[in-house]
Amino acid sequence: MRVDYDPGALGASAFYRLLTAVVVPRPIAWVSTLTADGATANLAPHSFFTVACTDPPIVQFTSVGRKDTLRNAEATGEFVVNLAPEQLFEQINATGVDFPAHQGEFDAVGIEREPSLRVGPPRVAASPVALECTLHSTVRIGNSTLVLGEVVHAAVQEDVLVDGHPDIRRLRPLSRLGRDEWGAVGEVRDLARIPYRDWPPS
């Protein structure tokens, strides 16, 4: 037995809550940007985030509504995606507060920053991974805007690397679930993909 949901009958807000409860877990782009005048550094979590292209390397996140992150990225053409690690759980949540545009989350929440190498917005010093991006394009879809950024530099802390590769057990990334729920790394399984040449005959 299944329960059927009609998006139109349910309404956008209620169906949004349903979608975010079933499209899980969602990685978090902890995005840092600068205002157009460079005076304020903004930092906010966005849980609609993934890789859009591998060559060139492009990541994407979605801004629901026109938030400071989107306005800053459009104004400056730059942003940084910082990995959201488990040990910064409370600070990440706090940067989701709707501070006014002139009040930067780095200072309001007390988050240490470090300079980026290729772009203007700062990186989160305690984040194990920072992807420095230039704005590729934006796509307006209904009440949301898809933001695509080309990764021009990646900075990874040495202590999360195993044999030169980032290890999820050391990265400890957070994810968003439904309602006010967050996820952490649980059981990790290794399973190689089977090449077609090795697929057993029927």
PyMOL CGO cylinders between C-alpha atoms (Angstrom):
from pymol import cmd
from pymol.cgo import CYLINDER

trace = [
    CYLINDER, 0.00, 0.00, 0.00, 1.36, 3.42, -0.99, 0.3, 1, 1, 1, 1, 1, 1,
    CYLINDER, 1.36, 3.42, -0.99, 0.21, 6.92, -0.07, 0.3, 1, 1, 1, 1, 1, 1,
    CYLINDER, 0.21, 6.92, -0.07, -0.17, 9.20, -3.10, 0.3, 1, 1, 1, 1, 1, 1,
    CYLINDER, -0.17, 9.20, -3.10, 0.78, 12.90, -3.02, 0.3, 1, 1, 1, 1, 1, 1,
    CYLINDER, 0.78, 12.90, -3.02, -0.25, 15.44, -5.65, 0.3, 1, 1, 1, 1, 1, 1,
    CYLINDER, -0.25, 15.44, -5.65, 2.17, 18.44, -5.59, 0.3, 1, 1, 1, 1, 1, 1,
    CYLINDER, 2.17, 18.44, -5.59, -0.55, 20.81, -6.75, 0.3, 1, 1, 1, 1, 1, 1,
    CYLINDER, -0.55, 20.81, -6.75, -3.09, 19.67, -4.19, 0.3, 1, 1, 1, 1, 1, 1,
    CYLINDER, -3.09, 19.67, -4.19, -0.57, 19.46, -1.35, 0.3, 1, 1, 1, 1, 1, 1,
    CYLINDER, -0.57, 19.46, -1.35, 0.91, 22.91, -1.97, 0.3, 1, 1, 1, 1, 1, 1,
    CYLINDER, 0.91, 22.91, -1.97, 4.51, 23.99, -2.55, 0.3, 1, 1, 1, 1, 1, 1,
    CYLINDER, 4.51, 23.99, -2.55, 5.53, 24.31, 1.10, 0.3, 1, 1, 1, 1, 1, 1,
    CYLINDER, 5.53, 24.31, 1.10, 4.20, 20.92, 2.18, 0.3, 1, 1, 1, 1, 1, 1,
    CYLINDER, 4.20, 20.92, 2.18, 5.59, 19.18, -0.90, 0.3, 1, 1, 1, 1, 1, 1,
    CYLINDER, 5.59, 19.18, -0.90, 8.98, 20.82, -0.27, 0.3, 1, 1, 1, 1, 1, 1,
    CYLINDER, 8.98, 20.82, -0.27, 9.02, 19.18, 3.17, 0.3, 1, 1, 1, 1, 1, 1,
    CYLINDER, 9.02, 19.18, 3.17, 8.16, 15.84, 1.58, 0.3, 1, 1, 1, 1, 1, 1,
    CYLINDER, 8.16, 15.84, 1.58, 10.92, 16.17, -1.04, 0.3, 1, 1, 1, 1, 1, 1,
    CYLINDER, 10.92, 16.17, -1.04, 13.60, 17.06, 1.50, 0.3, 1, 1, 1, 1, 1, 1,
    CYLINDER, 13.60, 17.06, 1.50, 12.58, 14.07, 3.63, 0.3, 1, 1, 1, 1, 1, 1,
    CYLINDER, 12.58, 14.07, 3.63, 12.99, 11.58, 0.78, 0.3, 1, 1, 1, 1, 1, 1,
    CYLINDER, 12.99, 11.58, 0.78, 15.88, 13.08, -1.23, 0.3, 1, 1, 1, 1, 1, 1,
    CYLINDER, 15.88, 13.08, -1.23, 18.40, 12.17, 1.47, 0.3, 1, 1, 1, 1, 1, 1,
    CYLINDER, 18.40, 12.17, 1.47, 21.13, 12.42, 2.54, 0.3, 1, 1, 1, 1, 1, 1,
    CYLINDER, 21.13, 12.42, 2.54, 22.04, 15.72, 0.87, 0.3, 1, 1, 1, 1, 1, 1,
    CYLINDER, 22.04, 15.72, 0.87, 25.63, 17.03, 1.01, 0.3, 1, 1, 1, 1, 1, 1,
    CYLINDER, 25.63, 17.03, 1.01, 26.07, 20.58, 2.23, 0.3, 1, 1, 1, 1, 1, 1,
    CYLINDER, 26.07, 20.58, 2.23, 27.81, 23.36, 0.32, 0.3, 1, 1, 1, 1, 1, 1,
    CYLINDER, 27.81, 23.36, 0.32, 28.99, 25.80, 3.00, 0.3, 1, 1, 1, 1, 1, 1,
    CYLINDER, 28.99, 25.80, 3.00, 29.39, 28.74, 0.66, 0.3, 1, 1, 1, 1, 1, 1,
    CYLINDER, 29.39, 28.74, 0.66, 31.47, 31.82, 1.39, 0.3, 1, 1, 1, 1, 1, 1,
    CYLINDER, 31.47, 31.82, 1.39, 31.11, 34.98, -0.69, 0.3, 1, 1, 1, 1, 1, 1,
    CYLINDER, 31.11, 34.98, -0.69, 32.00, 38.67, -0.57, 0.3, 1, 1, 1, 1, 1, 1,
    CYLINDER, 32.00, 38.67, -0.57, 29.69, 41.62, -1.03, 0.3, 1, 1, 1, 1, 1, 1,
    CYLINDER, 29.69, 41.62, -1.03, 30.27, 43.67, -4.17, 0.3, 1, 1, 1, 1, 1, 1,
    CYLINDER, 30.27, 43.67, -4.17, 32.30, 46.26, -2.24, 0.3, 1, 1, 1, 1, 1, 1,
    CYLINDER, 32.30, 46.26, -2.24, 34.38, 43.54, -0.58, 0.3, 1, 1, 1, 1, 1, 1,
    CYLINDER, 34.38, 43.54, -0.58, 33.46, 44.82, 2.88, 0.3, 1, 1, 1, 1, 1, 1,
    CYLINDER, 33.46, 44.82, 2.88, 31.46, 41.84, 4.17, 0.3, 1, 1, 1, 1, 1, 1,
    CYLINDER, 31.46, 41.84, 4.17, 32.18, 38.11, 4.01, 0.3, 1, 1, 1, 1, 1, 1,
    CYLINDER, 32.18, 38.11, 4.01, 29.02, 35.99, 3.89, 0.3, 1, 1, 1, 1, 1, 1,
    CYLINDER, 29.02, 35.99, 3.89, 28.87, 32.31, 4.83, 0.3, 1, 1, 1, 1, 1, 1,
    CYLINDER, 28.87, 32.31, 4.83, 25.78, 30.10, 4.47, 0.3, 1, 1, 1, 1, 1, 1,
    CYLINDER, 25.78, 30.10, 4.47, 24.90, 26.40, 4.15, 0.3, 1, 1, 1, 1, 1, 1,
    CYLINDER, 24.90, 26.40, 4.15, 23.09, 25.16, 1.03, 0.3, 1, 1, 1, 1, 1, 1,
    CYLINDER, 23.09, 25.16, 1.03, 21.90, 21.56, 1.03, 0.3, 1, 1, 1, 1, 1, 1,
    CYLINDER, 21.90, 21.56, 1.03, 20.94, 21.30, -2.64, 0.3, 1, 1, 1, 1, 1, 1,
    CYLINDER, 20.94, 21.30, -2.64, 24.50, 20.68, -3.81, 0.3, 1, 1, 1, 1, 1, 1,
    CYLINDER, 24.50, 20.68, -3.81, 26.36, 18.35, -6.17, 0.3, 1, 1, 1, 1, 1, 1,
    CYLINDER, 26.36, 18.35, -6.17, 28.86, 18.02, -9.04, 0.3, 1, 1, 1, 1, 1, 1,
    CYLINDER, 28.86, 18.02, -9.04, 27.51, 19.25, -12.39, 0.3, 1, 1, 1, 1, 1, 1,
    CYLINDER, 27.51, 19.25, -12.39, 30.43, 18.50, -14.75, 0.3, 1, 1, 1, 1, 1, 1,
    CYLINDER, 30.43, 18.50, -14.75, 33.86, 16.88, -14.56, 0.3, 1, 1, 1, 1, 1, 1,
    CYLINDER, 33.86, 16.88, -14.56, 35.63, 18.61, -17.47, 0.3, 1, 1, 1, 1, 1, 1,
    CYLINDER, 35.63, 18.61, -17.47, 35.62, 21.48, -16.82, 0.3, 1, 1, 1, 1, 1, 1,
    CYLINDER, 35.62, 21.48, -16.82, 35.11, 20.80, -13.10, 0.3, 1, 1, 1, 1, 1, 1,
    CYLINDER, 35.11, 20.80, -13.10, 31.82, 22.47, -12.19, 0.3, 1, 1, 1, 1, 1, 1,
    CYLINDER, 31.82, 22.47, -12.19, 29.83, 22.23, -8.97, 0.3, 1, 1, 1, 1, 1, 1,
    CYLINDER, 29.83, 22.23, -8.97, 26.30, 23.45, -8.43, 0.3, 1, 1, 1, 1, 1, 1,
    CYLINDER, 26.30, 23.45, -8.43, 24.12, 24.56, -5.56, 0.3, 1, 1, 1, 1, 1, 1,
    CYLINDER, 24.12, 24.56, -5.56, 20.61, 25.95, -5.41, 0.3, 1, 1, 1, 1, 1, 1,
    CYLINDER, 20.61, 25.95, -5.41, 19.51, 29.15, -3.74, 0.3, 1, 1, 1, 1, 1, 1,
    CYLINDER, 19.51, 29.15, -3.74, 15.85, 28.96, -2.73, 0.3, 1, 1, 1, 1, 1, 1,
    CYLINDER, 15.85, 28.96, -2.73, 14.88, 32.61, -3.06, 0.3, 1, 1, 1, 1, 1, 1,
    CYLINDER, 14.88, 32.61, -3.06, 17.37, 35.43, -3.65, 0.3, 1, 1, 1, 1, 1, 1,
    CYLINDER, 17.37, 35.43, -3.65, 19.68, 35.08, -0.67, 0.3, 1, 1, 1, 1, 1, 1,
    CYLINDER, 19.68, 35.08, -0.67, 22.91, 36.94, 0.11, 0.3, 1, 1, 1, 1, 1, 1,
    CYLINDER, 22.91, 36.94, 0.11, 25.00, 34.08, -1.30, 0.3, 1, 1, 1, 1, 1, 1,
    CYLINDER, 25.00, 34.08, -1.30, 23.34, 34.34, -4.70, 0.3, 1, 1, 1, 1, 1, 1,
    CYLINDER, 23.34, 34.34, -4.70, 23.47, 38.13, -4.85, 0.3, 1, 1, 1, 1, 1, 1,
    CYLINDER, 23.47, 38.13, -4.85, 27.15, 38.18, -3.87, 0.3, 1, 1, 1, 1, 1, 1,
    CYLINDER, 27.15, 38.18, -3.87, 28.11, 35.43, -6.33, 0.3, 1, 1, 1, 1, 1, 1,
    CYLINDER, 28.11, 35.43, -6.33, 26.36, 37.26, -9.16, 0.3, 1, 1, 1, 1, 1, 1,
    CYLINDER, 26.36, 37.26, -9.16, 27.93, 40.61, -8.18, 0.3, 1, 1, 1, 1, 1, 1,
    CYLINDER, 27.93, 40.61, -8.18, 31.52, 39.36, -7.82, 0.3, 1, 1, 1, 1, 1, 1,
    CYLINDER, 31.52, 39.36, -7.82, 31.58, 36.24, -10.01, 0.3, 1, 1, 1, 1, 1, 1,
    CYLINDER, 31.58, 36.24, -10.01, 33.24, 34.20, -7.24, 0.3, 1, 1, 1, 1, 1, 1,
    CYLINDER, 33.24, 34.20, -7.24, 32.47, 31.91, -4.31, 0.3, 1, 1, 1, 1, 1, 1,
    CYLINDER, 32.47, 31.91, -4.31, 34.05, 29.16, -2.22, 0.3, 1, 1, 1, 1, 1, 1,
    CYLINDER, 34.05, 29.16, -2.22, 32.40, 25.85, -1.34, 0.3, 1, 1, 1, 1, 1, 1,
    CYLINDER, 32.40, 25.85, -1.34, 33.71, 24.71, 2.04, 0.3, 1, 1, 1, 1, 1, 1,
    CYLINDER, 33.71, 24.71, 2.04, 33.09, 21.14, 3.16, 0.3, 1, 1, 1, 1, 1, 1,
    CYLINDER, 33.09, 21.14, 3.16, 30.75, 21.07, 6.18, 0.3, 1, 1, 1, 1, 1, 1,
    CYLINDER, 30.75, 21.07, 6.18, 32.50, 18.80, 8.73, 0.3, 1, 1, 1, 1, 1, 1,
    CYLINDER, 32.50, 18.80, 8.73, 30.81, 17.12, 11.65, 0.3, 1, 1, 1, 1, 1, 1,
    CYLINDER, 30.81, 17.12, 11.65, 32.89, 18.92, 14.29, 0.3, 1, 1, 1, 1, 1, 1,
    CYLINDER, 32.89, 18.92, 14.29, 31.51, 22.30, 13.16, 0.3, 1, 1, 1, 1, 1, 1,
    CYLINDER, 31.51, 22.30, 13.16, 27.87, 21.19, 13.35, 0.3, 1, 1, 1, 1, 1, 1,
    CYLINDER, 27.87, 21.19, 13.35, 26.61, 24.01, 15.56, 0.3, 1, 1, 1, 1, 1, 1,
    CYLINDER, 26.61, 24.01, 15.56, 28.51, 26.74, 13.69, 0.3, 1, 1, 1, 1, 1, 1,
    CYLINDER, 28.51, 26.74, 13.69, 27.20, 25.49, 10.34, 0.3, 1, 1, 1, 1, 1, 1,
    CYLINDER, 27.20, 25.49, 10.34, 23.64, 25.58, 11.65, 0.3, 1, 1, 1, 1, 1, 1,
    CYLINDER, 23.64, 25.58, 11.65, 24.20, 29.07, 13.09, 0.3, 1, 1, 1, 1, 1, 1,
    CYLINDER, 24.20, 29.07, 13.09, 25.29, 30.44, 9.70, 0.3, 1, 1, 1, 1, 1, 1,
    CYLINDER, 25.29, 30.44, 9.70, 21.83, 29.55, 8.42, 0.3, 1, 1, 1, 1, 1, 1,
    CYLINDER, 21.83, 29.55, 8.42, 20.38, 32.40, 10.52, 0.3, 1, 1, 1, 1, 1, 1,
    CYLINDER, 20.38, 32.40, 10.52, 18.91, 35.15, 8.32, 0.3, 1, 1, 1, 1, 1, 1,
    CYLINDER, 18.91, 35.15, 8.32, 21.41, 37.83, 9.32, 0.3, 1, 1, 1, 1, 1, 1,
    CYLINDER, 21.41, 37.83, 9.32, 21.07, 41.15, 7.47, 0.3, 1, 1, 1, 1, 1, 1,
    CYLINDER, 21.07, 41.15, 7.47, 23.26, 41.46, 4.38, 0.3, 1, 1, 1, 1, 1, 1,
    CYLINDER, 23.26, 41.46, 4.38, 25.71, 43.86, 6.04, 0.3, 1, 1, 1, 1, 1, 1,
    CYLINDER, 25.71, 43.86, 6.04, 26.38, 41.46, 8.93, 0.3, 1, 1, 1, 1, 1, 1,
    CYLINDER, 26.38, 41.46, 8.93, 28.85, 38.76, 7.94, 0.3, 1, 1, 1, 1, 1, 1,
    CYLINDER, 28.85, 38.76, 7.94, 28.43, 35.28, 9.38, 0.3, 1, 1, 1, 1, 1, 1,
    CYLINDER, 28.43, 35.28, 9.38, 32.16, 34.74, 9.88, 0.3, 1, 1, 1, 1, 1, 1,
    CYLINDER, 32.16, 34.74, 9.88, 32.20, 37.52, 12.47, 0.3, 1, 1, 1, 1, 1, 1,
    CYLINDER, 32.20, 37.52, 12.47, 28.69, 37.00, 13.86, 0.3, 1, 1, 1, 1, 1, 1,
    CYLINDER, 28.69, 37.00, 13.86, 29.25, 33.30, 14.58, 0.3, 1, 1, 1, 1, 1, 1,
    CYLINDER, 29.25, 33.30, 14.58, 32.97, 33.57, 15.36, 0.3, 1, 1, 1, 1, 1, 1,
    CYLINDER, 32.97, 33.57, 15.36, 34.35, 31.43, 12.54, 0.3, 1, 1, 1, 1, 1, 1,
    CYLINDER, 34.35, 31.43, 12.54, 38.03, 31.72, 11.67, 0.3, 1, 1, 1, 1, 1, 1,
    CYLINDER, 38.03, 31.72, 11.67, 38.79, 32.46, 8.04, 0.3, 1, 1, 1, 1, 1, 1,
    CYLINDER, 38.79, 32.46, 8.04, 41.83, 32.11, 5.82, 0.3, 1, 1, 1, 1, 1, 1,
    CYLINDER, 41.83, 32.11, 5.82, 42.61, 33.71, 2.46, 0.3, 1, 1, 1, 1, 1, 1,
    CYLINDER, 42.61, 33.71, 2.46, 41.80, 31.85, -0.73, 0.3, 1, 1, 1, 1, 1, 1,
    CYLINDER, 41.80, 31.85, -0.73, 44.48, 31.37, -3.38, 0.3, 1, 1, 1, 1, 1, 1,
    CYLINDER, 44.48, 31.37, -3.38, 42.58, 32.13, -6.60, 0.3, 1, 1, 1, 1, 1, 1,
    CYLINDER, 42.58, 32.13, -6.60, 39.41, 34.01, -5.58, 0.3, 1, 1, 1, 1, 1, 1,
    CYLINDER, 39.41, 34.01, -5.58, 38.45, 36.85, -3.27, 0.3, 1, 1, 1, 1, 1, 1,
    CYLINDER, 38.45, 36.85, -3.27, 36.05, 35.21, -0.79, 0.3, 1, 1, 1, 1, 1, 1,
    CYLINDER, 36.05, 35.21, -0.79, 37.82, 33.69, 2.23, 0.3, 1, 1, 1, 1, 1, 1,
    CYLINDER, 37.82, 33.69, 2.23, 37.86, 30.00, 3.10, 0.3, 1, 1, 1, 1, 1, 1,
    CYLINDER, 37.86, 30.00, 3.10, 36.73, 28.50, 6.41, 0.3, 1, 1, 1, 1, 1, 1,
    CYLINDER, 36.73, 28.50, 6.41, 40.04, 27.77, 8.14, 0.3, 1, 1, 1, 1, 1, 1,
    CYLINDER, 40.04, 27.77, 8.14, 38.74, 24.69, 9.99, 0.3, 1, 1, 1, 1, 1, 1,
    CYLINDER, 38.74, 24.69, 9.99, 37.05, 23.13, 6.97, 0.3, 1, 1, 1, 1, 1, 1,
    CYLINDER, 37.05, 23.13, 6.97, 39.09, 20.22, 5.58, 0.3, 1, 1, 1, 1, 1, 1,
    CYLINDER, 39.09, 20.22, 5.58, 38.25, 21.02, 1.94, 0.3, 1, 1, 1, 1, 1, 1,
    CYLINDER, 38.25, 21.02, 1.94, 37.68, 24.28, 0.07, 0.3, 1, 1, 1, 1, 1, 1,
    CYLINDER, 37.68, 24.28, 0.07, 36.68, 24.49, -3.59, 0.3, 1, 1, 1, 1, 1, 1,
    CYLINDER, 36.68, 24.49, -3.59, 37.43, 27.95, -4.96, 0.3, 1, 1, 1, 1, 1, 1,
    CYLINDER, 37.43, 27.95, -4.96, 35.04, 28.76, -7.79, 0.3, 1, 1, 1, 1, 1, 1,
    CYLINDER, 35.04, 28.76, -7.79, 34.36, 31.34, -10.44, 0.3, 1, 1, 1, 1, 1, 1,
    CYLINDER, 34.36, 31.34, -10.44, 30.74, 31.78, -11.46, 0.3, 1, 1, 1, 1, 1, 1,
    CYLINDER, 30.74, 31.78, -11.46, 29.95, 29.82, -14.61, 0.3, 1, 1, 1, 1, 1, 1,
    CYLINDER, 29.95, 29.82, -14.61, 26.25, 30.62, -14.91, 0.3, 1, 1, 1, 1, 1, 1,
    CYLINDER, 26.25, 30.62, -14.91, 22.95, 30.77, -13.09, 0.3, 1, 1, 1, 1, 1, 1,
    CYLINDER, 22.95, 30.77, -13.09, 19.59, 29.31, -14.08, 0.3, 1, 1, 1, 1, 1, 1,
    CYLINDER, 19.59, 29.31, -14.08, 16.35, 30.67, -12.64, 0.3, 1, 1, 1, 1, 1, 1,
    CYLINDER, 16.35, 30.67, -12.64, 13.75, 27.94, -12.05, 0.3, 1, 1, 1, 1, 1, 1,
    CYLINDER, 13.75, 27.94, -12.05, 10.53, 29.00, -10.34, 0.3, 1, 1, 1, 1, 1, 1,
    CYLINDER, 10.53, 29.00, -10.34, 11.34, 30.33, -6.87, 0.3, 1, 1, 1, 1, 1, 1,
    CYLINDER, 11.34, 30.33, -6.87, 14.92, 29.05, -6.99, 0.3, 1, 1, 1, 1, 1, 1,
    CYLINDER, 14.92, 29.05, -6.99, 18.20, 29.74, -8.77, 0.3, 1, 1, 1, 1, 1, 1,
    CYLINDER, 18.20, 29.74, -8.77, 20.69, 27.07, -9.79, 0.3, 1, 1, 1, 1, 1, 1,
    CYLINDER, 20.69, 27.07, -9.79, 24.24, 28.39, -9.34, 0.3, 1, 1, 1, 1, 1, 1,
    CYLINDER, 24.24, 28.39, -9.34, 27.05, 26.73, -11.29, 0.3, 1, 1, 1, 1, 1, 1,
    CYLINDER, 27.05, 26.73, -11.29, 30.68, 27.46, -10.48, 0.3, 1, 1, 1, 1, 1, 1,
    CYLINDER, 30.68, 27.46, -10.48, 33.88, 26.31, -12.15, 0.3, 1, 1, 1, 1, 1, 1,
    CYLINDER, 33.88, 26.31, -12.15, 36.38, 25.00, -9.62, 0.3, 1, 1, 1, 1, 1, 1,
    CYLINDER, 36.38, 25.00, -9.62, 39.64, 26.88, -10.24, 0.3, 1, 1, 1, 1, 1, 1,
    CYLINDER, 39.64, 26.88, -10.24, 41.44, 25.59, -7.14, 0.3, 1, 1, 1, 1, 1, 1,
    CYLINDER, 41.44, 25.59, -7.14, 40.93, 22.90, -4.50, 0.3, 1, 1, 1, 1, 1, 1,
    CYLINDER, 40.93, 22.90, -4.50, 42.61, 23.07, -1.08, 0.3, 1, 1, 1, 1, 1, 1,
    CYLINDER, 42.61, 23.07, -1.08, 42.57, 19.90, 1.02, 0.3, 1, 1, 1, 1, 1, 1,
    CYLINDER, 42.57, 19.90, 1.02, 43.99, 19.47, 4.51, 0.3, 1, 1, 1, 1, 1, 1,
    CYLINDER, 43.99, 19.47, 4.51, 46.80, 16.95, 4.51, 0.3, 1, 1, 1, 1, 1, 1,
    CYLINDER, 46.80, 16.95, 4.51, 45.50, 15.01, 7.52, 0.3, 1, 1, 1, 1, 1, 1,
    CYLINDER, 45.50, 15.01, 7.52, 42.32, 13.90, 5.68, 0.3, 1, 1, 1, 1, 1, 1,
    CYLINDER, 42.32, 13.90, 5.68, 44.30, 12.29, 2.86, 0.3, 1, 1, 1, 1, 1, 1,
    CYLINDER, 44.30, 12.29, 2.86, 45.02, 8.57, 2.69, 0.3, 1, 1, 1, 1, 1, 1,
    CYLINDER, 45.02, 8.57, 2.69, 47.44, 7.61, -0.10, 0.3, 1, 1, 1, 1, 1, 1,
    CYLINDER, 47.44, 7.61, -0.10, 46.88, 11.05, -1.56, 0.3, 1, 1, 1, 1, 1, 1,
    CYLINDER, 46.88, 11.05, -1.56, 43.09, 10.71, -1.70, 0.3, 1, 1, 1, 1, 1, 1,
    CYLINDER, 43.09, 10.71, -1.70, 40.48, 12.31, 0.61, 0.3, 1, 1, 1, 1, 1, 1,
    CYLINDER, 40.48, 12.31, 0.61, 39.09, 9.70, 2.99, 0.3, 1, 1, 1, 1, 1, 1,
    CYLINDER, 39.09, 9.70, 2.99, 35.45, 10.06, 4.04, 0.3, 1, 1, 1, 1, 1, 1,
    CYLINDER, 35.45, 10.06, 4.04, 36.20, 8.63, 7.49, 0.3, 1, 1, 1, 1, 1, 1,
    CYLINDER, 36.20, 8.63, 7.49, 38.54, 11.56, 8.06, 0.3, 1, 1, 1, 1, 1, 1,
    CYLINDER, 38.54, 11.56, 8.06, 36.49, 14.18, 6.27, 0.3, 1, 1, 1, 1, 1, 1,
    CYLINDER, 36.49, 14.18, 6.27, 33.42, 13.41, 8.42, 0.3, 1, 1, 1, 1, 1, 1,
    CYLINDER, 33.42, 13.41, 8.42, 31.02, 15.44, 6.24, 0.3, 1, 1, 1, 1, 1, 1,
    CYLINDER, 31.02, 15.44, 6.24, 27.59, 16.38, 7.53, 0.3, 1, 1, 1, 1, 1, 1,
    CYLINDER, 27.59, 16.38, 7.53, 24.46, 15.98, 5.43, 0.3, 1, 1, 1, 1, 1, 1,
    CYLINDER, 24.46, 15.98, 5.43, 20.93, 17.32, 5.63, 0.3, 1, 1, 1, 1, 1, 1,
    CYLINDER, 20.93, 17.32, 5.63, 17.93, 15.06, 6.04, 0.3, 1, 1, 1, 1, 1, 1,
    CYLINDER, 17.93, 15.06, 6.04, 14.25, 15.89, 6.52, 0.3, 1, 1, 1, 1, 1, 1,
    CYLINDER, 14.25, 15.89, 6.52, 12.80, 18.44, 8.95, 0.3, 1, 1, 1, 1, 1, 1,
    CYLINDER, 12.80, 18.44, 8.95, 15.56, 19.66, 11.29, 0.3, 1, 1, 1, 1, 1, 1,
    CYLINDER, 15.56, 19.66, 11.29, 17.52, 16.41, 11.00, 0.3, 1, 1, 1, 1, 1, 1,
    CYLINDER, 17.52, 16.41, 11.00, 21.20, 16.17, 10.09, 0.3, 1, 1, 1, 1, 1, 1,
    CYLINDER, 21.20, 16.17, 10.09, 23.22, 13.11, 9.18, 0.3, 1, 1, 1, 1, 1, 1,
    CYLINDER, 23.22, 13.11, 9.18, 26.80, 12.04, 9.90, 0.3, 1, 1, 1, 1, 1, 1,
    CYLINDER, 26.80, 12.04, 9.90, 28.94, 9.34, 8.31, 0.3, 1, 1, 1, 1, 1, 1,
    CYLINDER, 28.94, 9.34, 8.31, 27.85, 5.88, 9.40, 0.3, 1, 1, 1, 1, 1, 1,
    CYLINDER, 27.85, 5.88, 9.40, 28.82, 2.54, 7.95, 0.3, 1, 1, 1, 1, 1, 1,
    CYLINDER, 28.82, 2.54, 7.95, 31.00, 2.81, 4.84, 0.3, 1, 1, 1, 1, 1, 1,
    CYLINDER, 31.00, 2.81, 4.84, 31.03, -0.09, 2.36, 0.3, 1, 1, 1, 1, 1, 1,
    CYLINDER, 31.03, -0.09, 2.36, 33.48, -0.69, -0.48, 0.3, 1, 1, 1, 1, 1, 1,
    CYLINDER, 33.48, -0.69, -0.48, 32.11, -2.33, -3.63, 0.3, 1, 1, 1, 1, 1, 1,
    CYLINDER, 32.11, -2.33, -3.63, 33.79, -2.00, -7.02, 0.3, 1, 1, 1, 1, 1, 1,
    CYLINDER, 33.79, -2.00, -7.02, 31.68, -1.53, -10.14, 0.3, 1, 1, 1, 1, 1, 1,
    CYLINDER, 31.68, -1.53, -10.14, 31.59, -4.63, -12.37, 0.3, 1, 1, 1, 1, 1, 1,
    CYLINDER, 31.59, -4.63, -12.37, 32.88, -4.12, -15.96, 0.3, 1, 1, 1, 1, 1, 1,
    CYLINDER, 32.88, -4.12, -15.96, 30.59, -5.51, -18.65, 0.3, 1, 1, 1, 1, 1, 1,
    CYLINDER, 30.59, -5.51, -18.65, 33.33, -7.87, -19.82, 0.3, 1, 1, 1, 1, 1, 1,
    CYLINDER, 33.33, -7.87, -19.82, 33.19, -9.55, -16.41, 0.3, 1, 1, 1, 1, 1, 1,
    CYLINDER, 33.19, -9.55, -16.41, 29.39, -9.79, -16.26, 0.3, 1, 1, 1, 1, 1, 1,
    CYLINDER, 29.39, -9.79, -16.26, 28.40, -13.47, -15.98, 0.3, 1, 1, 1, 1, 1, 1,
    CYLINDER, 28.40, -13.47, -15.98, 26.62, -14.87, -19.02, 0.3, 1, 1, 1, 1, 1, 1,
    CYLINDER, 26.62, -14.87, -19.02, 22.90, -15.57, -18.62, 0.3, 1, 1, 1, 1, 1, 1,
]
cmd.load_cgo(trace, "trace")
